[in-house]
């Protein structure tokens, strides 16, 4: 969140605002996603490339609705 205007992304009138306007906002960190930025359009919303790079494989699987399963011996 911007300390000047208190918004994510900055209000266009804020001195910290960038010239570019955000197309999306990352649902994990709240950072703006600008034109030509890489992002993942997950079921939970847009996730920026930086957040995706920091996620474990397990976290990504869970976001896809495919959590790891525990192996259990089946008895007949």
Phi and psi restraints in degrees (range 20) as a CNS / XPLOR table:
assign (resid 1 and name C) (resid 2 and name N)
       (resid 2 and name CA) (resid 2 and name C) 1.0 -72.2 20.0 2
assign (resid 2 and name N) (resid 2 and name CA)
       (resid 2 and name C) (resid 3 and name N) 1.0 135.0 20.0 2
assign (resid 2 and name C) (resid 3 and name N)
       (resid 3 and name CA) (resid 3 and name C) 1.0 -74.0 20.0 2
assign (resid 3 and name N) (resid 3 and name CA)
       (resid 3 and name C) (resid 4 and name N) 1.0 -23.6 20.0 2
assign (resid 3 and name C) (resid 4 and name N)
       (resid 4 and name CA) (resid 4 and name C) 1.0 -77.0 20.0 2
assign (resid 4 and name N) (resid 4 and name CA)
       (resid 4 and name C) (resid 5 and name N) 1.0 -56.9 20.0 2
assign (resid 4 and name C) (resid 5 and name N)
       (resid 5 and name CA) (resid 5 and name C) 1.0 -103.9 20.0 2
assign (resid 5 and name N) (resid 5 and name CA)
       (resid 5 and name C) (resid 6 and name N) 1.0 -14.5 20.0 2
assign (resid 5 and name C) (resid 6 and name N)
       (resid 6 and name CA) (resid 6 and name C) 1.0 76.1 20.0 2
assign (resid 6 and name N) (resid 6 and name CA)
       (resid 6 and name C) (resid 7 and name N) 1.0 15.6 20.0 2
assign (resid 6 and name C) (resid 7 and name N)
       (resid 7 and name CA) (resid 7 and name C) 1.0 -114.3 20.0 2
assign (resid 7 and name N) (resid 7 and name CA)
       (resid 7 and name C) (resid 8 and name N) 1.0 158.3 20.0 2
assign (resid 7 and name C) (resid 8 and name N)
       (resid 8 and name CA) (resid 8 and name C) 1.0 -130.4 20.0 2
assign (resid 8 and name N) (resid 8 and name CA)
       (resid 8 and name C) (resid 9 and name N) 1.0 115.3 20.0 2
assign (resid 8 and name C) (resid 9 and name N)
       (resid 9 and name CA) (resid 9 and name C) 1.0 -70.3 20.0 2
assign (resid 9 and name N) (resid 9 and name CA)
       (resid 9 and name C) (resid 10 and name N) 1.0 177.7 20.0 2
assign (resid 9 and name C) (resid 10 and name N)
       (resid 10 and name CA) (resid 10 and name C) 1.0 -59.0 20.0 2
assign (resid 10 and name N) (resid 10 and name CA)
       (resid 10 and name C) (resid 11 and name N) 1.0 145.6 20.0 2
assign (resid 10 and name C) (resid 11 and name N)
       (resid 11 and name CA) (resid 11 and name C) 1.0 -61.5 20.0 2
assign (resid 11 and name N) (resid 11 and name CA)
       (resid 11 and name C) (resid 12 and name N) 1.0 141.3 20.0 2
assign (resid 11 and name C) (resid 12 and name N)
       (resid 12 and name CA) (resid 12 and name C) 1.0 -56.5 20.0 2
assign (resid 12 and name N) (resid 12 and name CA)
       (resid 12 and name C) (resid 13 and name N) 1.0 -23.3 20.0 2
assign (resid 12 and name C) (resid 13 and name N)
       (resid 13 and name CA) (resid 13 and name C) 1.0 -83.7 20.0 2
assign (resid 13 and name N) (resid 13 and name CA)
       (resid 13 and name C) (resid 14 and name N) 1.0 -9.2 20.0 2
assign (resid 13 and name C) (resid 14 and name N)
       (resid 14 and name CA) (resid 14 and name C) 1.0 -71.8 20.0 2
assign (resid 14 and name N) (resid 14 and name CA)
       (resid 14 and name C) (resid 15 and name N) 1.0 141.3 20.0 2
assign (resid 14 and name C) (resid 15 and name N)
       (resid 15 and name CA) (resid 15 and name C) 1.0 -66.0 20.0 2
assign (resid 15 and name N) (resid 15 and name CA)
       (resid 15 and name C) (resid 16 and name N) 1.0 -18.4 20.0 2
assign (resid 15 and name C) (resid 16 and name N)
       (resid 16 and name CA) (resid 16 and name C) 1.0 -88.7 20.0 2
assign (resid 16 and name N) (resid 16 and name CA)
       (resid 16 and name C) (resid 17 and name N) 1.0 -4.6 20.0 2
assign (resid 16 and name C) (resid 17 and name N)
       (resid 17 and name CA) (resid 17 and name C) 1.0 -64.9 20.0 2
assign (resid 17 and name N) (resid 17 and name CA)
       (resid 17 and name C) (resid 18 and name N) 1.0 141.4 20.0 2
assign (resid 17 and name C) (resid 18 and name N)
       (resid 18 and name CA) (resid 18 and name C) 1.0 -86.7 20.0 2
assign (resid 18 and name N) (resid 18 and name CA)
       (resid 18 and name C) (resid 19 and name N) 1.0 162.2 20.0 2
assign (resid 18 and name C) (resid 19 and name N)
       (resid 19 and name CA) (resid 19 and name C) 1.0 -64.8 20.0 2
assign (resid 19 and name N) (resid 19 and name CA)
       (resid 19 and name C) (resid 20 and name N) 1.0 -38.5 20.0 2
assign (resid 19 and name C) (resid 20 and name N)
       (resid 20 and name CA) (resid 20 and name C) 1.0 -73.9 20.0 2
assign (resid 20 and name N) (resid 20 and name CA)
       (resid 20 and name C) (resid 21 and name N) 1.0 147.5 20.0 2
assign (resid 20 and name C) (resid 21 and name N)
       (resid 21 and name CA) (resid 21 and name C) 1.0 -101.5 20.0 2
assign (resid 21 and name N) (resid 21 and name CA)
       (resid 21 and name C) (resid 22 and name N) 1.0 137.0 20.0 2
assign (resid 21 and name C) (resid 22 and name N)
       (resid 22 and name CA) (resid 22 and name C) 1.0 -68.2 20.0 2
assign (resid 22 and name N) (resid 22 and name CA)
       (resid 22 and name C) (resid 23 and name N) 1.0 142.0 20.0 2
assign (resid 22 and name C) (resid 23 and name N)
       (resid 23 and name CA) (resid 23 and name C) 1.0 -91.0 20.0 2
assign (resid 23 and name N) (resid 23 and name CA)
       (resid 23 and name C) (resid 24 and name N) 1.0 -40.5 20.0 2
assign (resid 23 and name C) (resid 24 and name N)
       (resid 24 and name CA) (resid 24 and name C) 1.0 -135.6 20.0 2
assign (resid 24 and name N) (resid 24 and name CA)
       (resid 24 and name C) (resid 25 and name N) 1.0 171.6 20.0 2
assign (resid 24 and name C) (resid 25 and name N)
       (resid 25 and name CA) (resid 25 and name C) 1.0 -126.5 20.0 2
assign (resid 25 and name N) (resid 25 and name CA)
       (resid 25 and name C) (resid 26 and name N) 1.0 133.8 20.0 2
assign (resid 25 and name C) (resid 26 and name N)
       (resid 26 and name CA) (resid 26 and name C) 1.0 -65.1 20.0 2
assign (resid 26 and name N) (resid 26 and name CA)
       (resid 26 and name C) (resid 27 and name N) 1.0 129.6 20.0 2
assign (resid 26 and name C) (resid 27 and name N)
       (resid 27 and name CA) (resid 27 and name C) 1.0 -75.9 20.0 2
assign (resid 27 and name N) (resid 27 and name CA)
       (resid 27 and name C) (resid 28 and name N) 1.0 -13.8 20.0 2
assign (resid 27 and name C) (resid 28 and name N)
       (resid 28 and name CA) (resid 28 and name C) 1.0 -90.0 20.0 2
assign (resid 28 and name N) (resid 28 and name CA)
       (resid 28 and name C) (resid 29 and name N) 1.0 -54.7 20.0 2
assign (resid 28 and name C) (resid 29 and name N)
       (resid 29 and name CA) (resid 29 and name C) 1.0 -106.6 20.0 2
assign (resid 29 and name N) (resid 29 and name CA)
       (resid 29 and name C) (resid 30 and name N) 1.0 -14.0 20.0 2
assign (resid 29 and name C) (resid 30 and name N)
       (resid 30 and name CA) (resid 30 and name C) 1.0 83.2 20.0 2
assign (resid 30 and name N) (resid 30 and name CA)
       (resid 30 and name C) (resid 31 and name N) 1.0 5.4 20.0 2
assign (resid 30 and name C) (resid 31 and name N)
       (resid 31 and name CA) (resid 31 and name C) 1.0 -73.9 20.0 2
assign (resid 31 and name N) (resid 31 and name CA)
       (resid 31 and name C) (resid 32 and name N) 1.0 149.7 20.0 2
assign (resid 31 and name C) (resid 32 and name N)
       (resid 32 and name CA) (resid 32 and name C) 1.0 -71.9 20.0 2
assign (resid 32 and name N) (resid 32 and name CA)
       (resid 32 and name C) (resid 33 and name N) 1.0 148.5 20.0 2
assign (resid 32 and name C) (resid 33 and name N)
       (resid 33 and name CA) (resid 33 and name C) 1.0 -114.8 20.0 2
assign (resid 33 and name N) (resid 33 and name CA)
       (resid 33 and name C) (resid 34 and name N) 1.0 115.5 20.0 2
assign (resid 33 and name C) (resid 34 and name N)
       (resid 34 and name CA) (resid 34 and name C) 1.0 -96.1 20.0 2
assign (resid 34 and name N) (resid 34 and name CA)
       (resid 34 and name C) (resid 35 and name N) 1.0 169.2 20.0 2
assign (resid 34 and name C) (resid 35 and name N)
       (resid 35 and name CA) (resid 35 and name C) 1.0 -54.7 20.0 2
assign (resid 35 and name N) (resid 35 and name CA)
       (resid 35 and name C) (resid 36 and name N) 1.0 137.3 20.0 2
assign (resid 35 and name C) (resid 36 and name N)
       (resid 36 and name CA) (resid 36 and name C) 1.0 76.7 20.0 2
assign (resid 36 and name N) (resid 36 and name CA)
       (resid 36 and name C) (resid 37 and name N) 1.0 -3.8 20.0 2
assign (resid 36 and name C) (resid 37 and name N)
       (resid 37 and name CA) (resid 37 and name C) 1.0 -72.9 20.0 2
assign (resid 37 and name N) (resid 37 and name CA)
       (resid 37 and name C) (resid 38 and name N) 1.0 148.3 20.0 2
assign (resid 37 and name C) (resid 38 and name N)
       (resid 38 and name CA) (resid 38 and name C) 1.0 -89.7 20.0 2
assign (resid 38 and name N) (resid 38 and name CA)
       (resid 38 and name C) (resid 39 and name N) 1.0 138.1 20.0 2
assign (resid 38 and name C) (resid 39 and name N)
       (resid 39 and name CA) (resid 39 and name C) 1.0 -152.9 20.0 2
assign (resid 39 and name N) (resid 39 and name CA)
       (resid 39 and name C) (resid 40 and name N) 1.0 166.4 20.0 2
assign (resid 39 and name C) (resid 40 and name N)
       (resid 40 and name CA) (resid 40 and name C) 1.0 -110.9 20.0 2
assign (resid 40 and name N) (resid 40 and name CA)
       (resid 40 and name C) (resid 41 and name N) 1.0 124.9 20.0 2
assign (resid 40 and name C) (resid 41 and name N)
       (resid 41 and name CA) (resid 41 and name C) 1.0 -88.8 20.0 2
assign (resid 41 and name N) (resid 41 and name CA)
       (resid 41 and name C) (resid 42 and name N) 1.0 78.7 20.0 2
assign (resid 41 and name C) (resid 42 and name N)
       (resid 42 and name CA) (resid 42 and name C) 1.0 -79.6 20.0 2
assign (resid 42 and name N) (resid 42 and name CA)
       (resid 42 and name C) (resid 43 and name N) 1.0 172.3 20.0 2
assign (resid 42 and name C) (resid 43 and name N)
       (resid 43 and name CA) (resid 43 and name C) 1.0 -63.8 20.0 2
assign (resid 43 and name N) (resid 43 and name CA)
       (resid 43 and name C) (resid 44 and name N) 1.0 -26.5 20.0 2
assign (resid 43 and name C) (resid 44 and name N)
       (resid 44 and name CA) (resid 44 and name C) 1.0 -88.9 20.0 2
assign (resid 44 and name N) (resid 44 and name CA)
       (resid 44 and name C) (resid 45 and name N) 1.0 -4.2 20.0 2
assign (resid 44 and name C) (resid 45 and name N)
       (resid 45 and name CA) (resid 45 and name C) 1.0 124.7 20.0 2
assign (resid 45 and name N) (resid 45 and name CA)
       (resid 45 and name C) (resid 46 and name N) 1.0 -177.9 20.0 2
assign (resid 45 and name C) (resid 46 and name N)
       (resid 46 and name CA) (resid 46 and name C) 1.0 -71.6 20.0 2
assign (resid 46 and name N) (resid 46 and name CA)
       (resid 46 and name C) (resid 47 and name N) 1.0 136.5 20.0 2
assign (resid 46 and name C) (resid 47 and name N)
       (resid 47 and name CA) (resid 47 and name C) 1.0 -126.3 20.0 2
assign (resid 47 and name N) (resid 47 and name CA)
       (resid 47 and name C) (resid 48 and name N) 1.0 125.0 20.0 2
assign (resid 47 and name C) (resid 48 and name N)
       (resid 48 and name CA) (resid 48 and name C) 1.0 -69.4 20.0 2
assign (resid 48 and name N) (resid 48 and name CA)
       (resid 48 and name C) (resid 49 and name N) 1.0 161.0 20.0 2
assign (resid 48 and name C) (resid 49 and name N)
       (resid 49 and name CA) (resid 49 and name C) 1.0 -61.8 20.0 2
assign (resid 49 and name N) (resid 49 and name CA)
       (resid 49 and name C) (resid 50 and name N) 1.0 -36.8 20.0 2
assign (resid 49 and name C) (resid 50 and name N)
       (resid 50 and name CA) (resid 50 and name C) 1.0 -62.2 20.0 2
assign (resid 50 and name N) (resid 50 and name CA)
       (resid 50 and name C) (resid 51 and name N) 1.0 -45.9 20.0 2
assign (resid 50 and name C) (resid 51 and name N)
       (resid 51 and name CA) (resid 51 and name C) 1.0 -65.3 20.0 2
assign (resid 51 and name N) (resid 51 and name CA)
       (resid 51 and name C) (resid 52 and name N) 1.0 -40.1 20.0 2
assign (resid 51 and name C) (resid 52 and name N)
       (resid 52 and name CA) (resid 52 and name C) 1.0 -62.6 20.0 2
assign (resid 52 and name N) (resid 52 and name CA)
       (resid 52 and name C) (resid 53 and name N) 1.0 -40.1 20.0 2
assign (resid 52 and name C) (resid 53 and name N)
       (resid 53 and name CA) (resid 53 and name C) 1.0 -62.7 20.0 2
assign (resid 53 and name N) (resid 53 and name CA)
       (resid 53 and name C) (resid 54 and name N) 1.0 -29.6 20.0 2
assign (resid 53 and name C) (resid 54 and name N)
       (resid 54 and name CA) (resid 54 and name C) 1.0 -86.4 20.0 2
assign (resid 54 and name N) (resid 54 and name CA)
       (resid 54 and name C) (resid 55 and name N) 1.0 -11.4 20.0 2
assign (resid 54 and name C) (resid 55 and name N)
       (resid 55 and name CA) (resid 55 and name C) 1.0 -79.6 20.0 2
assign (resid 55 and name N) (resid 55 and name CA)
       (resid 55 and name C) (resid 56 and name N) 1.0 145.6 20.0 2
assign (resid 55 and name C) (resid 56 and name N)
       (resid 56 and name CA) (resid 56 and name C) 1.0 -79.5 20.0 2
assign (resid 56 and name N) (resid 56 and name CA)
       (resid 56 and name C) (resid 57 and name N) 1.0 164.2 20.0 2
assign (resid 56 and name C) (resid 57 and name N)
       (resid 57 and name CA) (resid 57 and name C) 1.0 -60.0 20.0 2
assign (resid 57 and name N) (resid 57 and name CA)
       (resid 57 and name C) (resid 58 and name N) 1.0 -37.4 20.0 2
assign (resid 57 and name C) (resid 58 and name N)
       (resid 58 and name CA) (resid 58 and name C) 1.0 -63.3 20.0 2
assign (resid 58 and name N) (resid 58 and name CA)
       (resid 58 and name C) (resid 59 and name N) 1.0 -43.2 20.0 2
assign (resid 58 and name C) (resid 59 and name N)
       (resid 59 and name CA) (resid 59 and name C) 1.0 -62.8 20.0 2
assign (resid 59 and name N) (resid 59 and name CA)
       (resid 59 and name C) (resid 60 and name N) 1.0 -40.1 20.0 2
assign (resid 59 and name C) (resid 60 and name N)
       (resid 60 and name CA) (resid 60 and name C) 1.0 -65.7 20.0 2
assign (resid 60 and name N) (resid 60 and name CA)
       (resid 60 and name C) (resid 61 and name N) 1.0 -43.3 20.0 2
assign (resid 60 and name C) (resid 61 and name N)
       (resid 61 and name CA) (resid 61 and name C) 1.0 -59.0 20.0 2
assign (resid 61 and name N) (resid 61 and name CA)
       (resid 61 and name C) (resid 62 and name N) 1.0 -42.5 20.0 2
assign (resid 61 and name C) (resid 62 and name N)
       (resid 62 and name CA) (resid 62 and name C) 1.0 -64.6 20.0 2
assign (resid 62 and name N) (resid 62 and name CA)
       (resid 62 and name C) (resid 63 and name N) 1.0 -38.7 20.0 2
assign (resid 62 and name C) (resid 63 and name N)
       (resid 63 and name CA) (resid 63 and name C) 1.0 -64.4 20.0 2
assign (resid 63 and name N) (resid 63 and name CA)
       (resid 63 and name C) (resid 64 and name N) 1.0 -28.8 20.0 2
assign (resid 63 and name C) (resid 64 and name N)
       (resid 64 and name CA) (resid 64 and name C) 1.0 -82.6 20.0 2
assign (resid 64 and name N) (resid 64 and name CA)
       (resid 64 and name C) (resid 65 and name N) 1.0 -1.4 20.0 2
assign (resid 64 and name C) (resid 65 and name N)
       (resid 65 and name CA) (resid 65 and name C) 1.0 79.1 20.0 2
assign (resid 65 and name N) (resid 65 and name CA)
       (resid 65 and name C) (resid 66 and name N) 1.0 22.1 20.0 2
assign (resid 65 and name C) (resid 66 and name N)
       (resid 66 and name CA) (resid 66 and name C) 1.0 -124.4 20.0 2
assign (resid 66 and name N) (resid 66 and name CA)
       (resid 66 and name C) (resid 67 and name N) 1.0 67.8 20.0 2
assign (resid 66 and name C) (resid 67 and name N)
       (resid 67 and name CA) (resid 67 and name C) 1.0 -67.5 20.0 2
assign (resid 67 and name N) (resid 67 and name CA)
       (resid 67 and name C) (resid 68 and name N) 1.0 159.0 20.0 2
assign (resid 67 and name C) (resid 68 and name N)
       (resid 68 and name CA) (resid 68 and name C) 1.0 -66.5 20.0 2
assign (resid 68 and name N) (resid 68 and name CA)
       (resid 68 and name C) (resid 69 and name N) 1.0 149.6 20.0 2
assign (resid 68 and name C) (resid 69 and name N)
       (resid 69 and name CA) (resid 69 and name C) 1.0 -112.3 20.0 2
assign (resid 69 and name N) (resid 69 and name CA)
       (resid 69 and name C) (resid 70 and name N) 1.0 151.9 20.0 2
assign (resid 69 and name C) (resid 70 and name N)
       (resid 70 and name CA) (resid 70 and name C) 1.0 -92.2 20.0 2
assign (resid 70 and name N) (resid 70 and name CA)
       (resid 70 and name C) (resid 71 and name N) 1.0 130.3 20.0 2
assign (resid 70 and name C) (resid 71 and name N)
       (resid 71 and name CA) (resid 71 and name C) 1.0 -73.3 20.0 2
assign (resid 71 and name N) (resid 71 and name CA)
       (resid 71 and name C) (resid 72 and name N) 1.0 128.0 20.0 2
assign (resid 71 and name C) (resid 72 and name N)
       (resid 72 and name CA) (resid 72 and name C) 1.0 -132.9 20.0 2
assign (resid 72 and name N) (resid 72 and name CA)
       (resid 72 and name C) (resid 73 and name N) 1.0 130.5 20.0 2
assign (resid 72 and name C) (resid 73 and name N)
       (resid 73 and name CA) (resid 73 and name C) 1.0 -67.5 20.0 2
assign (resid 73 and name N) (resid 73 and name CA)
       (resid 73 and name C) (resid 74 and name N) 1.0 124.7 20.0 2
assign (resid 73 and name C) (resid 74 and name N)
       (resid 74 and name CA) (resid 74 and name C) 1.0 -86.7 20.0 2
assign (resid 74 and name N) (resid 74 and name CA)
       (resid 74 and name C) (resid 75 and name N) 1.0 134.3 20.0 2
assign (resid 74 and name C) (resid 75 and name N)
       (resid 75 and name CA) (resid 75 and name C) 1.0 -100.3 20.0 2
assign (resid 75 and name N) (resid 75 and name CA)
       (resid 75 and name C) (resid 76 and name N) 1.0 139.2 20.0 2
